[in-house]
Amino acid sequence: MFHTTRGIVLRTVKYGETSIITNVYTELFGVQSYIVKGVRKSSKTSAGKASYFIPAALIEMEVQHNTQRQLQFIREYQWSHLYENLFFDVVKNTVSVYLMELLQHALKEPEPNPSLYYFVEDTLKKLDTANDAFGANLPLYFMLHLASELGFQLLGSYSEQTPVFDLREGMFIAEQPAHPYFIEGLLAKTTSELLHLQNSNELEVLILNRNIRRELLTAYQTFMALHIQDFGEIKSLPILQEVLS
């Protein structure tokens, strides 16, 4: 049976001489793997088709879905949204690649989550047209809100009474915990600010320096690893940290 669904491309690898296997976060079925045949042929009919499956691409697909199969098939596909800058701007593209790798590590089960899907789709569209500050701050905001969408609720806020953020418990506390998984001071205060932004547009005016971003990226990844089994290593993190100012 075939279904029409929107999707966000997470990762694509070559398969055989002319085909690809692509991991797509779909609106209807969650994370799915698809084989797309013939898109790497050197022919007029295949020219440019592989570009539909660049990480972070937003596509609409007609797909076959069989719950007994790990590898599904795409019958038809087209853009659901065309970016203006994301694939061509170095910083924005690096951010988008990082977000897609983060999703691969965080989404362990294939079940759909429409709320999370729309959050990711909207985030990528905003990244495409936003200013540099938005792009630089986005990975931090994204990770915190991804955690909430996955059910790891982050509790409390920074204050004189609760100046420490416990990464293991996911909450602001009064004193340093006995374990090493915590942040405090400016890192904890910034985390509180990110958590309580009214919407992502406010990232455009949030001023953070390079060192704060680097430390928070590492801390938030630790948080994710503490709460997601077999989270693993994000290989694009060093590239992201190098690119962000």
DRENDO-1510 file (C-alpha; in Angstrom, 1 decimal, always signed):
<recs>
REC; n; res; u; v; w
REC; 1; MET; +0.0; +0.0; +0.0 .
REC; 2; PHE; +1.3; +3.5; -0.9 .
REC; 3; HIS; +1.0; +6.6; +1.2 .
REC; 4; THR; +1.8; +10.3; +0.7 .
REC; 5; THR; +3.9; +11.8; +3.4 .
REC; 6; ARG; +6.3; +14.7; +3.9 .
REC; 7; GLY; +9.8; +14.0; +5.1 .
REC; 8; ILE; +13.1; +15.4; +6.3 .
REC; 9; VAL; +16.2; +13.7; +5.0 .
REC; 10; LEU; +18.6; +12.8; +7.8 .
REC; 11; ARG; +21.3; +10.8; +6.0 .
REC; 12; THR; +22.0; +9.3; +2.6 .
REC; 13; VAL; +24.5; +6.6; +1.5 .
REC; 14; LYS; +25.4; +5.1; -1.8 .
REC; 15; TYR; +23.9; +1.7; -2.6 .
REC; 16; GLY; +25.2; -0.4; -5.5 .
REC; 17; GLU; +26.3; +1.4; -8.7 .
REC; 18; THR; +23.3; +3.8; -9.2 .
REC; 19; SER; +21.1; +3.8; -6.1 .
REC; 20; ILE; +21.0; +5.2; -2.6 .
REC; 21; ILE; +19.6; +4.3; +0.8 .
REC; 22; THR; +18.2; +7.3; +2.6 .
REC; 23; ASN; +17.1; +7.7; +6.2 .
REC; 24; VAL; +14.1; +10.1; +6.4 .
REC; 25; TYR; +12.2; +11.5; +9.3 .
REC; 26; THR; +8.6; +11.3; +8.0 .
REC; 27; GLU; +5.4; +13.0; +9.1 .
REC; 28; LEU; +3.4; +9.8; +9.1 .
REC; 29; PHE; +5.8; +7.0; +10.1 .
REC; 30; GLY; +8.7; +8.6; +12.0 .
REC; 31; VAL; +12.2; +7.6; +11.0 .
REC; 32; GLN; +12.3; +5.2; +8.0 .
REC; 33; SER; +14.9; +3.9; +5.6 .
REC; 34; TYR; +14.2; +3.9; +1.9 .
REC; 35; ILE; +15.9; +2.6; -1.1 .
REC; 36; VAL; +15.8; +4.9; -4.1 .
REC; 37; LYS; +16.9; +3.2; -7.3 .
REC; 38; GLY; +18.7; +4.7; -10.3 .
REC; 39; VAL; +19.2; +8.3; -8.9 .
REC; 40; ARG; +22.9; +8.2; -9.5 .
REC; 41; LYS; +22.8; +7.1; -13.2 .
REC; 42; SER; +24.7; +9.4; -15.6 .
REC; 43; SER; +21.6; +9.9; -17.8 .
REC; 44; LYS; +19.4; +12.9; -18.6 .
REC; 45; THR; +16.4; +11.4; -16.7 .
REC; 46; SER; +18.4; +10.9; -13.5 .
REC; 47; ALA; +20.5; +14.1; -13.6 .
REC; 48; GLY; +20.1; +16.0; -10.3 .
REC; 49; LYS; +17.7; +13.5; -8.6 .
REC; 50; ALA; +20.2; +12.6; -5.9 .
REC; 51; SER; +20.1; +16.3; -4.7 .
REC; 52; TYR; +16.6; +15.6; -3.4 .
REC; 53; PHE; +18.2; +13.5; -0.7 .
REC; 54; ILE; +20.8; +15.9; +0.7 .
REC; 55; PRO; +20.6; +16.0; +4.6 .
REC; 56; ALA; +18.0; +18.5; +5.8 .
REC; 57; ALA; +16.1; +18.4; +2.4 .
REC; 58; LEU; +12.3; +18.8; +2.8 .
REC; 59; ILE; +10.5; +16.5; +0.5 .
REC; 60; GLU; +7.1; +15.0; -0.2 .
REC; 61; MET; +7.0; +11.4; -1.1 .
REC; 62; GLU; +4.7; +8.6; -2.3 .
REC; 63; VAL; +6.0; +5.6; -0.4 .
REC; 64; GLN; +5.3; +2.0; +0.2 .
REC; 65; HIS; +5.1; +1.2; +3.9 .
REC; 66; ASN; +5.3; -2.3; +5.2 .
REC; 67; THR; +5.8; -2.7; +9.0 .
REC; 68; GLN; +7.5; -6.0; +8.4 .
REC; 69; ARG; +10.3; -4.5; +6.4 .
REC; 70; GLN; +13.2; -2.4; +7.6 .
REC; 71; LEU; +13.8; -1.0; +4.1 .
REC; 72; GLN; +10.9; +0.7; +2.4 .
REC; 73; PHE; +10.5; +2.0; -1.2 .
REC; 74; ILE; +9.8; +5.4; -2.6 .
REC; 75; ARG; +7.7; +5.6; -5.8 .
REC; 76; GLU; +7.5; +9.4; -6.3 .
REC; 77; TYR; +9.2; +12.3; -4.7 .
REC; 78; GLN; +9.4; +16.1; -5.0 .
REC; 79; TRP; +10.4; +19.1; -2.9 .
REC; 80; SER; +7.9; +20.1; -0.3 .
REC; 81; HIS; +9.9; +23.3; +0.4 .
REC; 82; LEU; +12.8; +24.9; -1.5 .
REC; 83; TYR; +15.5; +26.6; +0.6 .
REC; 84; GLU; +16.9; +30.0; -0.4 .
REC; 85; ASN; +20.3; +29.8; +1.5 .
REC; 86; LEU; +20.6; +26.7; +3.6 .
REC; 87; PHE; +22.5; +24.5; +1.2 .
REC; 88; PHE; +24.8; +27.3; +0.1 .
REC; 89; ASP; +25.6; +29.1; +3.3 .
REC; 90; VAL; +28.5; +27.4; +5.1 .
REC; 91; VAL; +27.3; +28.2; +8.7 .
REC; 92; LYS; +23.7; +27.3; +8.0 .
REC; 93; ASN; +24.5; +24.1; +6.2 .
REC; 94; THR; +26.9; +23.0; +9.0 .
REC; 95; VAL; +24.2; +23.7; +11.6 .
REC; 96; SER; +21.6; +21.7; +9.5 .
REC; 97; VAL; +24.0; +18.7; +9.1 .
REC; 98; TYR; +24.6; +18.8; +12.9 .
REC; 99; LEU; +20.9; +18.8; +13.7 .
REC; 100; MET; +20.2; +15.9; +11.3 .
REC; 101; GLU; +23.0; +13.8; +12.9 .
REC; 102; LEU; +21.6; +14.7; +16.3 .
REC; 103; LEU; +18.2; +13.4; +15.3 .
REC; 104; GLN; +19.7; +10.2; +14.0 .
REC; 105; HIS; +21.2; +9.6; +17.4 .
REC; 106; ALA; +18.2; +10.7; +19.4 .
REC; 107; LEU; +15.3; +9.0; +17.5 .
REC; 108; LYS; +15.7; +5.3; +18.3 .
REC; 109; GLU; +12.2; +4.1; +17.4 .
REC; 110; PRO; +10.2; +4.5; +14.2 .
REC; 111; GLU; +7.0; +5.7; +15.7 .
REC; 112; PRO; +5.5; +9.0; +14.4 .
REC; 113; ASN; +5.6; +12.2; +16.5 .
REC; 114; PRO; +3.8; +14.9; +14.6 .
REC; 115; SER; +4.6; +17.6; +17.1 .
REC; 116; LEU; +8.4; +16.9; +16.9 .
REC; 117; TYR; +8.2; +16.6; +13.1 .
REC; 118; TYR; +6.6; +20.0; +12.7 .
REC; 119; PHE; +9.1; +21.5; +15.2 .
REC; 120; VAL; +12.1; +20.2; +13.1 .
REC; 121; GLU; +10.5; +21.3; +9.8 .
REC; 122; ASP; +9.7; +24.8; +11.1 .
REC; 123; THR; +13.2; +25.1; +12.6 .
REC; 124; LEU; +14.9; +24.4; +9.3 .
REC; 125; LYS; +12.7; +26.9; +7.4 .
REC; 126; LYS; +13.6; +29.6; +10.0 .
REC; 127; LEU; +17.3; +28.7; +9.8 .
REC; 128; ASP; +17.2; +29.2; +6.0 .
REC; 129; THR; +16.2; +32.8; +6.2 .
REC; 130; ALA; +17.4; +33.9; +9.7 .
REC; 131; ASN; +20.5; +36.0; +10.6 .
REC; 132; ASP; +23.9; +34.7; +11.8 .
REC; 133; ALA; +23.1; +35.0; +15.5 .
REC; 134; PHE; +20.0; +32.7; +15.0 .
REC; 135; GLY; +22.1; +30.1; +13.3 .
REC; 136; ALA; +24.8; +30.2; +15.9 .
REC; 137; ASN; +22.4; +29.9; +18.8 .
REC; 138; LEU; +20.0; +27.4; +17.2 .
REC; 139; PRO; +21.8; +24.1; +18.1 .
REC; 140; LEU; +21.6; +25.0; +21.8 .
REC; 141; TYR; +17.9; +25.8; +21.6 .
REC; 142; PHE; +17.2; +22.8; +19.4 .
REC; 143; MET; +18.8; +20.3; +21.8 .
REC; 144; LEU; +16.9; +21.6; +24.8 .
REC; 145; HIS; +13.5; +21.5; +23.1 .
REC; 146; LEU; +14.3; +18.2; +21.4 .
REC; 147; ALA; +14.8; +16.8; +24.9 .
REC; 148; SER; +11.4; +18.1; +26.0 .
REC; 149; GLU; +9.7; +16.7; +22.9 .
REC; 150; LEU; +11.2; +13.3; +23.7 .
REC; 151; GLY; +9.9; +13.4; +27.3 .
REC; 152; PHE; +13.0; +14.5; +29.2 .
REC; 153; GLN; +11.4; +17.5; +30.9 .
REC; 154; LEU; +13.8; +20.1; +32.1 .
REC; 155; LEU; +12.6; +21.6; +35.3 .
REC; 156; GLY; +13.0; +24.9; +37.1 .
REC; 157; SER; +15.0; +28.0; +36.3 .
REC; 158; TYR; +18.3; +29.7; +37.3 .
REC; 159; SER; +18.2; +31.9; +40.5 .
REC; 160; GLU; +20.2; +32.7; +43.6 .
REC; 161; GLN; +18.5; +29.8; +45.3 .
REC; 162; THR; +19.0; +27.3; +42.3 .
REC; 163; PRO; +22.3; +28.3; +40.5 .
REC; 164; VAL; +23.2; +24.8; +39.4 .
REC; 165; PHE; +21.7; +22.8; +36.5 .
REC; 166; ASP; +21.9; +19.0; +37.2 .
REC; 167; LEU; +22.4; +17.3; +33.8 .
REC; 168; ARG; +21.6; +13.9; +35.1 .
REC; 169; GLU; +18.3; +14.9; +36.8 .
REC; 170; GLY; +17.4; +17.6; +34.3 .
REC; 171; MET; +16.6; +20.3; +36.8 .
REC; 172; PHE; +18.0; +23.4; +38.5 .
REC; 173; ILE; +19.2; +22.8; +42.1 .
REC; 174; ALA; +20.6; +24.6; +45.0 .
REC; 175; GLU; +24.1; +23.0; +45.3 .
REC; 176; GLN; +26.6; +21.0; +43.3 .
REC; 177; PRO; +25.5; +17.3; +43.1 .
REC; 178; ALA; +27.8; +14.4; +44.1 .
REC; 179; HIS; +28.3; +13.4; +40.5 .
REC; 180; PRO; +30.2; +15.4; +37.8 .
REC; 181; TYR; +27.3; +16.0; +35.4 .
REC; 182; PHE; +26.3; +19.6; +36.1 .
REC; 183; ILE; +26.8; +23.2; +34.9 .
REC; 184; GLU; +26.7; +26.4; +37.0 .
REC; 185; GLY; +27.2; +30.1; +36.8 .
REC; 186; LEU; +26.9; +31.7; +33.4 .
REC; 187; LEU; +26.3; +28.3; +31.7 .
REC; 188; ALA; +23.4; +27.5; +34.0 .
REC; 189; LYS; +22.0; +31.1; +33.6 .
REC; 190; THR; +22.2; +30.9; +29.8 .
REC; 191; THR; +20.5; +27.5; +29.9 .
REC; 192; SER; +17.6; +29.0; +31.8 .
REC; 193; GLU; +17.3; +31.9; +29.3 .
REC; 194; LEU; +17.2; +29.4; +26.4 .
REC; 195; LEU; +14.6; +27.3; +28.1 .
REC; 196; HIS; +12.3; +30.2; +28.7 .
REC; 197; LEU; +12.4; +32.0; +25.3 .
REC; 198; GLN; +8.9; +32.6; +24.1 .
REC; 199; ASN; +9.8; +31.4; +20.6 .
REC; 200; SER; +12.9; +30.6; +18.5 .
REC; 201; ASN; +12.8; +34.0; +16.8 .
REC; 202; GLU; +14.3; +35.5; +20.0 .
REC; 203; LEU; +17.6; +33.6; +19.2 .
REC; 204; GLU; +18.3; +36.4; +16.7 .
REC; 205; VAL; +19.0; +38.9; +19.6 .
REC; 206; LEU; +20.6; +36.5; +22.1 .
REC; 207; ILE; +24.2; +37.4; +22.5 .
REC; 208; LEU; +26.6; +34.5; +23.3 .
REC; 209; ASN; +30.3; +34.2; +22.8 .
REC; 210; ARG; +32.1; +31.3; +21.1 .
REC; 211; ASN; +33.4; +29.7; +24.4 .
REC; 212; ILE; +29.9; +29.7; +26.0 .
REC; 213; ARG; +28.4; +28.0; +22.9 .
REC; 214; ARG; +31.2; +25.4; +22.8 .
REC; 215; GLU; +30.8; +24.5; +26.5 .
REC; 216; LEU; +27.0; +24.4; +26.3 .
REC; 217; LEU; +27.1; +22.2; +23.2 .
REC; 218; THR; +29.3; +19.7; +25.0 .
REC; 219; ALA; +27.1; +19.9; +28.2 .
REC; 220; TYR; +23.8; +19.4; +26.3 .
REC; 221; GLN; +25.2; +16.4; +24.4 .
REC; 222; THR; +26.2; +14.9; +27.8 .
REC; 223; PHE; +22.6; +15.5; +28.9 .
REC; 224; MET; +21.3; +13.7; +25.8 .
REC; 225; ALA; +23.7; +10.8; +26.3 .
REC; 226; LEU; +22.7; +10.4; +29.9 .
REC; 227; HIS; +19.0; +10.1; +28.9 .
REC; 228; ILE; +19.2; +8.2; +25.6 .
REC; 229; GLN; +20.6; +4.7; +25.5 .
REC; 230; ASP; +23.4; +4.2; +23.1 .
REC; 231; PHE; +23.4; +7.8; +22.1 .
REC; 232; GLY; +26.9; +7.6; +20.7 .
REC; 233; GLU; +29.3; +10.3; +19.4 .
REC; 234; ILE; +28.2; +13.2; +17.2 .
REC; 235; LYS; +30.9; +13.3; +14.5 .
REC; 236; SER; +29.9; +16.7; +13.2 .
REC; 237; LEU; +30.3; +18.5; +16.5 .
REC; 238; PRO; +34.0; +19.5; +16.1 .
REC; 239; ILE; +33.1; +21.0; +12.7 .
REC; 240; LEU; +30.2; +22.9; +14.1 .
REC; 241; GLN; +32.3; +24.3; +17.0 .
REC; 242; GLU; +34.9; +25.4; +14.5 .
REC; 243; VAL; +32.5; +27.2; +12.2 .
REC; 244; LEU; +30.4; +29.0; +14.9 .
REC; 245; SER; +31.8; +32.3; +15.9 .
</recs>
